[in-house]
Amino acid sequence: MPETVESKSETTSTERVDAFLKRKQNWIAGVMSCFALVRILIFAAGFPLFNNVDEQDHYEMVYRYAHGFVPEKTLPRTDPEMARVFTWYGSPEYFASGELLRSLHLDAPIGQLPEQMKEVQYQQILNSWMKQSTFEAQSPPVYYLVAAVWYRLGALLGWREWALAYWVRFLNAFVYAGFVWVSFLFVKQISPDNGFLCVAVPMLLAVFPQDVFFGMNRGILSPLLSASLLLLLFRVMRQGSRWKSELIAGSFLVGLSFLTDVSNFVLFGVLAMVLCILGARTIKGNGPPRELAAFLAAAAAALLPPLLWIARNRVVMGDLTGSKAKTAYLGWTIKPWHEMLQHPIFSVHGMNLFIGDLIPMYWRGELVWHGSPLRWHVADAFYLGSSYLMLLGFALYLWRDERGHGRSERLGNYVSLYLVVAAVLFLAALSLPFDFHQCYYPSRAYPYFVSGRIISGTILPFALIYLIGFEYLWRPVRKYVHPIVPVMAICVFVLCVEIAIRATVFHSRFNFFTLR
């Protein structure tokens, strides 16, 4: 008898937590969005300008689009104004050791050097920048156009020089905060009765340590666009009064996502699923012709902007994606078919190496400091091991338990799995065709694209898979401890690791806090 009472008490305790989470989920998600905004702002300000992930090229493209740039057949040389900014404020700390920089008196911005040394260093570095080309000049334009508007706003508000570059960086914080909130709305849309998931997803996303959001990069917009279009398309599935406008808006975002980063083409698969389901419903219900017109309008909204961009690339640049000049500049060439089929990724060792490096980099990013990656091997092992484990839990959930849930939730699960798998396969396929010659990364010795930032549009689907798998595996002990408790512990661990391994950059004499 006492055991029954104790069990009942414990069950009631977890039920109370569920009720609390469901009641306060809007507030918790709002707090997580604000926390994400502050976190990104602090780290974006803490890192010096022009990191090792081609940030200077992305910033130059923002600057060029803000001044009316139109892509041409050839890659432009570095703009003189941008070369000056890179020279004065760019930090060499990403690549060189602190001892070397101190020995060369380059551990401070050039403007703080003695006059004679300043002139020599300035001219030498400026000449080096002026000889380079901007290899992102023909890349998809949406991020650069959005950031260019933000750039112009900052200029109107009086931001100048290095501060204007940081102003463009700070856009990331507002974009990411919006991403966390929209992700919450999406989870609430597909799993309205799952208070744990509605809270755990924004909680994990708020501390997700992918460092691409600390600098300027084309992938910044992908998570927000992906989450927004998923929210709109799944709302359409309810066949509400505004479903036609939401379908067209969601379809348009699919096209914009592709024009943000080509890797987002996997989102067209989601749109195709939704259109097939809606079409089947319409045919079954003998829907009116205007519904067919809505489907055609949605397809046009998704396809027309990318097709126009592709057509212009073909006419002006001679290839469909505008990547020909970039790959030539980097020294990459296309391999013969038989050499592609000999790629090491087709071996067990090669595949394990590819996945084993991709998962930690997908979590933490790829920034380096003094020539070494900002990482901790224990955290990397946790990212890798827990991702494998939660994927197994998610697979068991789909196999054993998924049928008991609603149609939207089931579709959301399969869409999440499709997006993550398709994105990983895209990186694998991207690794096959090129001979990278003397390129540092990827290289002939390491011919793999493992940059998680390239597929940043899948962060929400990945978080869903991770937490659904976690919740399923936690079921045997759920009556004793609610799953939100270990998820909070995971988030605290991730945040503490992030602070610990990145604290060193805040001592830089090149960052926002020092320059101001």
C-alpha positions in Angstrom: 0.0 0.0 0.0 2.7 2.6 0.8 4.4 1.8 -2.6 1.2 2.6 -4.4 0.8 5.9 -2.6 4.5 6.8 -3.3 4.1 6.0 -7.0 0.9 8.1 -7.2 2.7 11.0 -5.5 5.6 10.8 -8.0 3.3 10.5 -11.0 1.4 13.5 -9.8 4.6 15.5 -9.4 5.6 15.0 -13.1 2.0 15.7 -14.1 2.3 19.0 -12.2 5.5 19.8 -14.1 3.7 19.0 -17.4 0.8 21.3 -16.5 3.2 24.1 -15.5 5.2 23.8 -18.7 2.0 23.9 -20.8 0.6 26.8 -18.9 3.8 28.9 -19.0 5.2 27.8 -22.4 4.7 31.1 -24.1 6.6 33.0 -21.3 9.4 30.4 -21.3 9.8 30.6 -25.1 9.8 34.4 -24.9 12.5 34.3 -22.2 14.5 31.9 -24.3 14.3 34.1 -27.4 15.5 37.1 -25.4 18.3 35.0 -23.8 19.3 33.9 -27.3 19.4 37.5 -28.5 21.6 38.7 -25.6 23.9 35.6 -26.0 24.5 36.2 -29.7 25.0 39.9 -29.1 27.7 39.3 -26.5 29.6 36.7 -28.5 29.3 38.7 -31.7 30.8 41.7 -29.9 33.5 39.5 -28.2 34.9 38.0 -31.4 37.2 40.4 -33.3 36.3 41.3 -36.9 36.8 39.1 -39.9 37.0 35.5 -38.7 38.4 32.5 -40.5 35.0 31.6 -42.1 35.5 34.1 -44.9 33.7 36.9 -43.0 35.6 39.6 -44.8 34.1 38.4 -48.1 30.6 38.3 -46.7 31.0 41.8 -45.3 32.3 43.2 -48.5 29.3 41.8 -50.3 27.0 43.5 -47.8 28.9 46.7 -48.5 28.7 46.3 -52.2 25.0 45.5 -52.3 24.4 48.5 -50.0 26.0 50.6 -52.8 24.1 49.1 -55.7 26.2 46.1 -56.7 25.1 43.8 -59.5 27.0 40.5 -60.0 29.0 40.3 -63.2 30.9 37.5 -65.1 34.2 38.0 -63.3 34.9 38.2 -59.6 35.7 41.8 -58.6 38.9 42.8 -56.8 38.6 43.8 -53.2 37.1 47.2 -52.9 39.7 49.8 -51.7 37.5 51.0 -48.9 37.0 47.4 -47.7 40.7 46.7 -48.0 41.3 49.7 -45.8 38.8 48.4 -43.2 40.2 44.9 -43.3 43.7 46.3 -42.8 42.9 48.6 -39.9 40.5 46.4 -37.9 41.0 42.8 -39.0 42.5 40.6 -36.4 45.3 38.2 -37.1 44.5 36.3 -33.9 42.4 33.7 -35.7 45.4 32.3 -37.5 48.6 33.2 -35.7 49.8 32.3 -32.2 49.9 34.9 -29.5 53.6 34.5 -29.1 54.2 35.2 -32.8 51.9 38.2 -32.8 53.6 39.7 -29.8 57.1 39.1 -31.3 55.9 41.0 -34.4 54.1 43.7 -32.4 50.8 42.7 -34.2 48.8 41.8 -31.1 47.1 45.2 -31.3 45.3 47.0 -34.2 47.7 48.8 -36.6 46.4 52.2 -35.5 47.9 51.6 -32.0 51.4 50.7 -33.3 54.4 53.2 -33.3 54.2 55.6 -36.2 57.1 54.1 -38.3 55.9 50.5 -37.7 52.3 51.5 -38.4 53.1 52.8 -41.9 55.1 49.7 -42.9 52.5 47.2 -41.6 49.6 49.1 -43.0 50.9 49.3 -46.5 52.0 45.7 -46.6 48.7 44.3 -45.4 46.7 46.7 -47.6 48.6 45.6 -50.7 47.9 42.0 -49.8 44.1 42.7 -49.6 44.0 44.7 -52.8 45.4 41.7 -54.8 42.6 39.4 -53.7 39.2 38.9 -55.3 35.8 38.7 -53.6 34.9 35.1 -54.3 31.3 35.4 -52.8 30.4 38.0 -55.4 28.2 35.6 -57.5 26.7 33.8 -54.5 22.9 33.7 -53.7 22.0 37.3 -52.9 19.1 37.3 -50.3 21.3 37.6 -47.1 23.4 40.3 -48.7 20.3 42.3 -49.7 18.8 42.0 -46.2 22.1 42.9 -44.5 22.6 45.8 -46.9 19.4 47.4 -45.8 20.5 46.9 -42.2 23.9 48.4 -43.2 22.3 51.5 -44.6 20.2 51.9 -41.5 23.3 51.7 -39.3 25.0 54.3 -41.5 22.0 56.6 -41.1 22.2 56.2 -37.4 25.9 57.3 -37.4 27.8 54.0 -37.2 31.1 54.2 -39.0 34.3 52.2 -39.7 34.7 49.1 -37.4 31.5 49.9 -35.6 29.5 49.6 -38.8 30.9 46.1 -39.4 29.8 45.1 -35.9 26.4 46.7 -36.5 26.0 44.2 -39.4 27.0 41.4 -37.1 24.5 42.4 -34.5 21.7 41.7 -37.0 22.4 38.0 -36.3 21.1 38.4 -32.8 17.7 39.6 -33.8 17.4 37.0 -36.6 18.3 34.2 -34.2 15.9 35.4 -31.5 13.2 35.4 -34.2 14.2 31.9 -35.2 13.8 30.6 -31.6 10.4 32.1 -31.3 9.1 30.9 -34.7 10.5 27.4 -33.8 8.4 27.5 -30.7 5.3 28.4 -32.7 6.0 25.5 -35.1 6.4 22.9 -32.3 3.2 24.3 -30.7 1.5 23.9 -34.1 2.4 20.3 -34.6 2.5 19.1 -30.9 0.1 21.4 -29.0 -0.3 18.9 -26.2 3.4 18.2 -25.6 4.4 20.8 -23.1 7.9 19.3 -22.8 8.6 19.6 -26.5 7.2 23.1 -26.7 9.6 24.3 -24.0 12.6 22.0 -24.6 13.0 23.0 -28.3 13.4 26.8 -27.7 15.5 26.0 -24.7 18.0 23.9 -26.7 18.0 26.3 -29.6 18.7 29.3 -27.3 22.0 27.8 -26.3 22.8 25.9 -29.5 26.6 26.6 -29.8 26.9 26.9 -33.6 29.3 29.8 -33.9 28.4 30.9 -37.5 26.0 33.3 -35.8 28.9 35.3 -34.2 30.0 36.6 -37.6 28.7 37.7 -40.9 27.7 34.8 -43.1 25.2 33.9 -45.8 23.8 31.0 -43.7 22.5 33.4 -41.0 19.0 33.7 -42.5 18.5 30.0 -43.3 17.2 28.8 -39.9 14.7 31.6 -39.6 13.5 31.2 -43.2 13.3 27.4 -42.8 11.3 27.6 -39.5 9.0 30.3 -40.9 8.1 28.4 -44.0 7.5 25.2 -42.0 5.2 27.0 -39.7 3.2 28.5 -42.7 3.0 25.2 -44.6 1.9 23.2 -41.6 -0.8 25.8 -40.8 -2.0 25.3 -44.3 -2.6 21.6 -43.5 -5.4 22.7 -41.1 -7.2 24.2 -44.1 -8.1 27.4 -42.3 -9.8 30.4 -43.9 -6.4 31.9 -44.9 -4.8 28.8 -46.1 -4.3 30.0 -49.7 -2.4 33.1 -48.7 -0.3 31.1 -46.2 0.5 28.5 -48.8 1.7 31.1 -51.3 3.7 32.9 -48.5 5.3 29.7 -47.4 6.1 28.7 -51.0 7.7 32.1 -51.6 9.9 31.6 -48.5 11.0 28.3 -50.0 12.3 30.2 -53.0 13.9 32.9 -50.8 15.6 30.1 -48.8 17.2 28.7 -52.0 18.4 32.2 -52.9 19.9 32.5 -49.4 21.9 29.3 -49.7 21.7 26.6 -52.4 21.8 23.9 -49.8 18.2 24.9 -48.9 17.0 23.3 -52.1 15.9 20.4 -49.8 13.0 22.6 -48.7 11.4 22.1 -52.1 10.8 18.5 -51.0 8.7 19.7 -48.1 6.7 22.0 -50.4 6.1 19.1 -52.8 4.8 16.9 -49.9 2.4 19.6 -48.8 1.2 20.2 -52.3 0.6 16.5 -52.9 -1.4 16.1 -49.7 -3.5 19.2 -50.4 -4.0 18.1 -54.0 -5.2 14.7 -52.9 -7.6 16.3 -50.4 -8.9 18.6 -53.1 -9.4 15.8 -55.6 -11.1 13.7 -53.0 -13.4 16.5 -51.9 -14.1 17.8 -55.4 -12.6 21.1 -54.5 -13.4 24.2 -56.7 -11.0 25.3 -59.5 -9.8 28.3 -57.5 -8.0 25.8 -55.2 -6.1 24.5 -58.2 -5.2 28.1 -59.0 -3.8 28.5 -55.5 -1.6 25.5 -56.0 -0.3 26.9 -59.3 0.3 30.3 -57.6 2.2 28.6 -54.8 4.4 26.7 -57.2 5.1 29.9 -59.2 6.0 31.8 -55.9 8.5 29.1 -55.0 10.0 28.5 -58.4 10.0 31.8 -60.2 12.6 33.8 -58.2 15.1 30.9 -58.2 14.6 30.2 -61.9 15.1 33.9 -62.8 18.3 33.9 -60.7 19.5 30.7 -62.4 18.7 32.0 -65.9 20.6 35.2 -65.2 23.6 33.1 -64.0 23.5 31.1 -67.1 23.4 34.1 -69.4 25.8 36.4 -67.6 28.2 33.9 -65.9 28.0 30.8 -68.0 26.8 28.4 -65.3 23.6 27.8 -63.4 24.6 28.4 -59.8 27.2 31.2 -60.3 29.9 29.0 -58.7 32.2 28.5 -61.7 34.3 31.6 -61.1 34.5 30.9 -57.3 35.7 27.3 -57.7 38.2 28.4 -60.4 39.5 31.1 -58.0 39.9 28.5 -55.2 41.7 26.2 -57.6 39.2 23.4 -57.6 38.6 21.3 -60.7 36.0 18.7 -61.6 37.2 15.1 -61.4 36.4 12.4 -64.0 33.4 10.1 -63.1 35.5 7.1 -62.3 37.6 9.2 -59.7 34.4 10.4 -58.1 33.3 6.8 -57.5 36.7 6.2 -55.8 36.0 8.8 -53.2 36.9 7.6 -49.6 33.4 8.5 -48.4 32.2 5.2 -50.0 34.3 3.3 -47.5 33.3 2.5 -43.9 36.3 4.4 -42.6 35.6 7.4 -44.9 31.9 7.5 -44.0 32.7 7.3 -40.2 35.2 10.1 -40.6 32.7 12.2 -42.5 29.9 11.8 -40.0 32.1 11.8 -37.0 33.5 15.2 -37.9 30.3 16.7 -39.3 28.2 16.2 -36.1 30.5 18.0 -33.7 31.1 20.8 -36.2 27.3 21.0 -36.8 26.9 21.7 -33.1 29.8 24.0 -32.3 30.9 25.5 -35.7 34.4 25.9 -37.0 35.9 29.1 -35.7 39.6 28.9 -34.8 41.7 31.0 -32.4 45.5 31.3 -32.7 45.3 28.6 -35.4 43.5 26.0 -33.3 39.8 25.1 -33.3 37.7 26.4 -30.4 36.6 23.1 -29.1 36.9 20.7 -26.1 37.2 17.0 -27.0 34.8 16.0 -24.1 32.1 18.3 -25.5 32.7 17.0 -29.0 32.4 13.4 -27.7 29.1 14.4 -26.0 27.7 16.1 -29.2 28.6 13.0 -31.3 27.5 10.3 -28.8 24.3 12.0 -27.7 23.3 12.7 -31.4 23.7 9.0 -32.3 21.8 8.0 -29.2 18.9 10.4 -29.7 18.7 9.5 -33.4 18.3 5.9 -32.2 15.6 6.9 -29.8 13.8 8.8 -32.5 14.0 5.8 -34.8 12.5 3.6 -32.0 9.8 6.2 -31.4 8.8 6.1 -35.1 8.8 2.3 -35.1 6.9 1.6 -31.9 4.9 4.6 -30.8 4.4 7.2 -33.5 1.0 6.0 -34.7 -0.7 7.2 -31.6 -0.2 10.8 -32.5 -2.0 13.3 -34.7 -1.4 13.7 -38.5 0.4 17.0 -38.2 2.8 15.6 -35.6 3.5 12.5 -37.6 4.1 14.6 -40.8 6.4 16.9 -38.8 8.5 14.0 -37.6 9.0 12.6 -41.1 9.7 16.1 -42.5 12.3 16.7 -39.9 14.0 13.4 -40.6 13.9 14.0 -44.3 15.4 17.5 -44.0 18.3 16.3 -41.8 19.1 13.3 -43.9 18.8 15.1 -47.2 21.1 17.9 -45.9 23.7 15.5 -44.8 23.5 13.7 -48.2 23.9 17.1 -49.9 27.2 17.6 -48.1 28.3 14.1 -49.0 27.4 14.7 -52.6 29.2 18.1 -52.6 32.3 16.3 -51.5 32.5 14.0 -54.5 33.0 16.0 -57.7 36.0 18.3 -56.9 39.7 17.8 -57.0 40.7 20.4 -54.3 44.3 20.5 -55.3 46.3 22.8 -52.9 43.2 24.1 -51.1 43.5 24.0 -47.3 39.9 22.9 -46.6 38.6 20.7 -48.2 41.8 19.2 -49.5 43.0 16.2 -51.4 44.0 14.6 -48.1 40.6 15.5 -46.5 38.1 15.7 -49.3 35.0 16.2 -47.1 32.6 19.1 -46.6 31.8 18.9 -42.9 30.8 22.6 -42.3 27.6 22.5 -40.4 27.0 26.1 -41.2 26.2 25.1 -44.8 23.1 23.2 -43.6 22.2 25.6 -40.8 18.6 25.6 -42.1 18.1 22.2 -40.5 18.8 23.2 -36.9 15.1 23.2 -36.0 14.4 19.7 -37.5 17.6 18.4 -35.8 16.5 19.8 -32.4 13.1 18.1 -32.9 14.6 14.8 -33.7 17.1 15.1 -30.8 14.5 16.0 -28.2 11.8 13.5 -29.4 14.4 10.8 -29.2 15.5 12.0 -25.8 11.9 12.1 -24.5 11.3 8.5 -25.8 14.4 7.1 -24.2 13.6 8.9 -20.9 10.2 7.2 -20.6 11.3 4.4 -18.2 12.2 6.9 -15.5 9.8 9.7 -16.4 7.6 9.0 -13.4 10.6 9.7 -11.1 12.2 12.7 -12.9 10.6 14.9 -15.6 12.6 15.0 -18.8 12.8 18.8 -18.7 15.3 18.4 -15.8 18.0 16.6 -17.7 17.4 18.8 -20.8 18.0 21.8 -18.6 21.2 20.1 -17.4 22.3 19.5 -21.0 21.6 23.2 -21.9 23.6 24.4 -18.9 26.5 22.0 -19.9 26.5 23.3 -23.5 26.4 26.9 -22.3 29.2 26.5 -19.8 31.4 24.7 -22.4 30.7 27.5 -24.8 31.7 30.2 -22.3 34.8 28.3 -21.2 36.3 27.6 -24.6 35.4 31.0 -26.0 36.3 33.2 -23.0 39.8 33.7 -24.4 38.6 35.9 -27.3 37.2 38.5 -24.9 40.8 39.4 -24.0 41.5 40.4 -27.6 42.5 44.0 -28.2 40.6 43.9 -31.6 37.1 43.2 -30.4 34.1 45.5 -29.9 34.6 46.1 -26.2 38.2 47.1 -26.7 37.9 49.2 -29.8 35.1 51.3 -28.4 
